[in-house]
Amino acid sequence: MELSVHGRRAYAYTGGKPFNPALPCVVFLHGALNDHSVWNLLARWCAHHGFGALALDQPGHMRSEGPLLPDIESLADWTVAVLDAAGVAQAALVGHSMGSLIALEAAARHPQRVSRLVMVGTAYPMAVSSSLLDAAEQRPQAGMDMVNAFSLSTWAAKPSYPGPGMWLHGGGRQLMAQVQAHGPQGANVFRHDFGLCNAYAHGHEAADAVRCPAHLVLGQADQMTPPKLTRELAQRLRATVHRVPGGHSIMTEQPDALLAALRAALA
């Protein structure tokens, strides 16, 4: 589904069914150097179980028109503008990694528009090492390989996403390469996205302003956003915390456990 947001094209995957704004809405926000496709299974479940699903490509990522937006705050406001364009008064926001920060900020800035907050593979602060930022700038392919390796908890993950026979490491690398290649002309999407995570400095203040029920879904072996970094965030949000096996890429490693956590959050 294509929408016009601030005069530019925004793409949302609707889970294989036409979007109905009268249904309870769930908006999915992808992480750095990803796109809507990481949410395909969850979006399809929602769309076929009484929800309206909008899995977004953020500006400058794959099917959504650029430019890249300058900070997490701008992306939070853009997300609410998507709701306006889709005719949605209120939605549950589900964000992974960078997308979880966007969801957090949107829930704080626009509390009347957010009914649930689900932060997947999250941490605050979401600091990025200088070596990784340098790799993103100077050697992006090597940096992408590094991120992909750290995002999965094992080299021998059970093939499961999006179906039997898929290689999680190969699929993750290919998606990152595609998002990087399809970015706005002259833009380094990798460096941009990881820079936004590193620069975001209002997480605790945002958590204090959130008024809706909050859930954190954390991978027990997550090396990108270690669960120990969520303690104060969880306390400030008064969040329900779901711990699942696996690493940072919970959608691919543990799709069933993540779906169970999402169903509990939406109940």
Secondary structure, DSSP 8 states (H G I E B T S, - for coil): -EEEETTEEEEEE-TTS---TTS-EEEEE--TT--GGGGHHHHHHHHTTT-EEEEE--TTSTTS-----SSHHHHHHHHHHHHHHHT-S-EEEEEETHHHHHHHHHHHH-GGGEEEEEEES--SS----HHHHHHHHH-HHHHHHHHHHHHSS-TT----SSSTT--HHHHHHHHHHHHHHTSSTT--HHHHHHHHHHH---HHHHHHH--S-EEEEEETT-SSS-GGGGHHHHHHHT-EEEEESS-S-HHHH-HHHHHHHHHHHH-
